[in-house]
């Protein structure tokens, strides 16, 4: 099973796809599109999957990196969405991506702003969330239950917390990704191992019943890909390809801090947003020493940009919430970077913050299937539903969905240095061989050898692929500039 993606494989498969008719053409290679490609290919269908840019170029790389059990949806009465999230979290933790998804602790500081009644209500919610874990049959050893901590223990896990008036903290656990973009790469490579043709830098110009008109963005050449059925998985851009799709994009902004801004932080934080019920800002320490702070939920009007900009008001709002619980305030000068993603919410009445995260599979009059809505945690189920619809629409001869038990590339975690195992799982030993040849550090705890691995095996075609998606060095512009020469070198080795 050849799971390696690289420039040579892309060229060879581009040539093949011009002369064949595939069962399924997937447009979009974020988590959902890559998931559709894997689901269809693992059922024995022939698949081509294209993206105008790169793997995880859009929303899938701009998340909070959380794989959560749907507690927020349970609080809103969306029991089905919450249960689906818990089930999918369990599948990732136990079978398909244990190398990329692990349990992480979160503290809700019990400051004077949190009343005892509010604390009791939140703890009830946490216990209900633990009930979702049990219903999804996720072992407690992988996802511990909630508890209450005294103030001293809370400050051991989170030294930056303000001590004055702190009554303790509520401790909960949820799933956390090492890196959302790496999850997408693993899904796409697993799909390639099952025979899917994974083609980045191929822009869909027009979708129709029997395929799509496509342009190779590297050469400018246009051609047709013929398919029995087309699945539009372009996320927030889906409406540009299927005009009857109506979305209300929502912007989620995160700040990127260096570790010294919040020294000693060993757990994530849930920080209540003043004036909001059941909404929290997240403080998320990362494996590379950085800390992410998010998450806004603001409606976006007008054309959808390829890369959303972060408005200064989002930065100010997140800092204001964060500083409500800190001993020493974080100021604007300590924000090393920021990023924003756009959620593809289905159009409905009300605030975007209140819209359902339920996904939808829709068939247009020209019989193009669109899968949209949803969230990163449930990408696999979204893909399953989309392929089920494709099989029914065309009467394709396909086996049942098996992705709930298909391990992604690297899921076997044996061998290699621990710092590589946590990013590459079972491929760590192979990566380590390249690291030994090219040990030069390139930033964020990464080496030149890892960049070379991404070029040879993970489909990276240029510097942006390497710095902004295969690694997350580029989340801090200063670090990106420092690593640019190394990325250019890696493309030649």
Secondary structure, DSSP 8 states (H G I E B T S, - for coil): ----B-HHHHHHHHHHHTT-EEEEEEE--SHHHHHHHHHHHHTT--EEEE-SS-TT-SGGGSS--EE---HHHHHTT-HHHHHHHHHHHHHIIIII-TTTEEEEEEEEE--TTS-HHHHHHHHHHHHHHHHHHHHTT--TTTS---EEE-HHHHHHH-TTB--TT---EEEEEEEEES-HHHHHHHHHHHHHHTT-EEE-SEEEEEEETTEEEEEETTT--EEEEEEEEEEE--GGGHHHHSTT--B--EEEEEEEE-GGGGTT--SEEEEE-TT-SS-EEEEEE-TTS-EEEE---EE--SS--SS----HHHHHHHHHHHTTSBSS---GGGEEEEEEEEE--B--SS-GGGS---EEEEE-TT--EEEEE--GGGHHHHHHHHHHHHHHHHT-------GGG---TT----SS-HHHHHHHGGGHHHHHHHHHHS--EEETTEEHHHHHHHHHHB---SHHIIIIIIS-GGGSHHHHHHHHHHHHHHTT-
